[in-house]
Amino acid sequence: MMRLTAILVCIVSVASCSQITTNKSELAGLKNVADTAADAYVACVVKGSLDSASKNAIDVASSIKLAEGLCQSDLNQFKNDQEAYLGAQVMMTEKPLQQSVDALNDRATVEVSEALLAAAESAPAAALPVAAAGTAAVTGSAASSPAQPANGWSADQRVYLDCMEDQGRKYSGVQESAGVIADVAQSRCKSYIPGSVDAALEQEGRTLVMGMVLDAKLQGPGRTGSQPVN
């Protein structure tokens, strides 16, 4: 009986190990399939969000939620392909798969925000009735910024804040919520963050952008006195 148990353990071990013995060429192929599925899902969400926003006065989060419902089959395909890719490397795929899905949805959110901002820039204000919903909700956030370091922001940190300020000035006139504009600005300026993640610096940048956008909305079109930054 003990011998049979040992044999079964051996068989299970071999079967488990066979999952993660895929060669580099096969692994690259699995990754390419998963990446293609990821691109298809993001493209579907972006298109669906733009369609929803052009037909309804809704914010970005709502438009993405509607789009995700229409793109469920694309998301399921990505999950299947990504699980196959992960399964060739690790035995337990549940946690890394969920992390992959979360990262993909974050990517979709950023790309939707950028697409809506680009559409708002290129079309008359009435052509894309995306609501500036959430503006009131972020007013309190913009009013309270994190404590600045006692010795002030360093020169390297100022580069990031200057980038955020440029982005806030560039998009302060578009009909989007301050939170969405801050998200896009943060995505475009994150490469300027020195060293590791700095939550206080990131929050300072978001506060700066949202304050500029809210000020512009209060002043109304044509009264901001700022020029877009290319």
N, C-alpha and C positions, 0 to 999 in steps of 0.2 A: 504493500500500500504506500509506504514511504517512497519507494522507488518510482511508483506511478506518479505520485505528487511531484517529485523532483523533475520527472520528464515533462509534466504539464507546465510547470513553472518555466522550464527551459524553452518550451514551445512558445509560450506567451511572451517570454523575454525576446526571443528571436523575432516574433511577429511585431512586437513593439518597436524594436530597434530598426526593423526594415522600413518603418515609416520615415526615419530620419537619415537614411543612407543614400538619398537622392544625390546624384552627382551635380556639379556646378552648372553644367549645360541644362539639365532638366530643371534645376531650381530657377535658373534665369528664365526659362520658358514659362514656368508657373507664375513667376512674378510679373512677367509681361502680360499674361492673360488677366491677372488680378488688376494690374494697372489700367488695362484697357477697359475693364468693367467699371473701375473707379471713375475714369474719365467720362464714360457713358452716363453714369448716375449723376455726376456733377453737372454735365451738360443738360440733362433732363430737368434737374432742379432749377438751374438758371433760366432755362426757357420757360418752364412752368411758372416761375416766380415773376418773370417779366410779363407774361400773359396775364397773370392774376392782377398784377399791379396796374396794368394798363386798362383793365376793365373795372377795377374796384379801388376805392380810396382806402387802402389798407397799408399797414406798415410792413417792413421787411420780414419781421418774424412771422406775421400772419400769412404773407405770400409764400414764404418758404414752407410753412406747415401745410398749406394747400398743395404745393408742388410735390412735397414728399409723399403725399397720398397717391398722387398720379405716377410717381416713380418707384413704387414699392417693388415692382418686378426687377427693375434695374438694381435696386439695393440688395434684393435677394440673390441676384446673380453675382454681385460683388462678394457677398458673404460666402457663397459657395466656393468661388474662385480663390478668395483670400484664405479660407480655411484649408483648402488644398495646399496652398503655398506655405502656410504656417505649419501644417501637419507634416510637411517634408523636413521640418527643422526641429520641432518640439513635439512632445507627446501630449501636452495639455494645451489646447488651442482656445479655450473659452475666453480667458482673460485677454490675451493679446488680440483676439478677434474683436472683442468689444472696444478695445483701445483703437483699433484700426477704423472701426465704424465711427467712433466719436471724432477721430481726427479727420475722417472724410467729411462728416457733417460740418465740422468747423471750416474746412476748406470750402465747402459749398456755400456756407454763410458769407464768407469773405468775398467769394466770386460773385454772388448775387448782389451784395452791397455795392461792389465796384461796377457791376453792369448797370444797376439802377442809377448810380451817380453819373455814369457816362451817358445814359439815356437822358437824364435830367439836364445835363450840360448841353446836349445837342438838340434838344426839342424845346418848343415853347412851354412855359410853365403849365399851361392847361392841358398839354398833350399827354402828360404822364401824371395822372392824379394820385401820386403816392402820398398818403397822409403823413404829416409830420408828427404822427402819434408817438407818444413817449416823451415829447419835449417837456411837458410839465413834470413828468416823472423824474427827469434827470436834472431839473432845475436845482433841487436840493443837493444833488451830488456835485454839481458844478460850483455851488456856493461854498462847499466845504472841502478843501483840498488837504492832502496829507501834510504832516509837519515836514518842513524843509529841514535838511540836515543842519546842525548847528554851524558848521563851517561853510554852508552854502553848497550849491551844486558845482561839481568840478567842471573843467573845460570840456572833458569828454561827455559828461552828462548833458551839458548845455547843447552839444551837437544834436543829441536826440530831441531835446525840447525845441530846438530851433526847427528841426524837421517837422515836428508835430504842429508847431505854430504856422509853418508854411502851408501844410495840408489843411489846417483849419481855415486859414485865410482863403485858400484856393476854393474850398467848397462851401464857404459860409453863405453863399447866395443861392444854393440849390434847395429844392423843396424836399429835403430829407430830414429825418430826426437827428438831433445832436449825437445821440448814442451811436447811430449807424455810421455817421461821419467819423466819430472818434474811433470806431472799430477799424474802419478802412485806413485811417491815418496811422493807427498803431501797427497794422499789418505792414504798411509801406515803410515805416520808420524803425521797425524792431531791429534791423541789422545795425543800427547806430547805438544800441544799448551796450555800454562797455561791460565786459566781463559777464558774469552770470545774471540770471533774471533778477531785476530790481523792482519789486512790487511798488515801492514808494515812488520811484521815478516814473514808472508806467502810469500810475494813478495821477501823478502831477501832469503828465502829458495829456491824458484824457480830460482832466479838469480844464486844462488850458484850451483844448480844442472845443469842448462843449460850451465853455464860457464865451468863446468867440462866436460860435454858431448861434447861441441864444441871444447874444447882444445884437447880431445881425438881424435876427428874426424880429426883435423888438423895434429896431430902427426902421425896418421895412425895406423893400427893394429900392436900390438906387441911393440909399442914404448911409451905406456902410463906409464909404470912402476908401475901401480896400480894392486892390486889383488882383485878379487871379495870378497865382504863381505857377509858371510852367515847369 
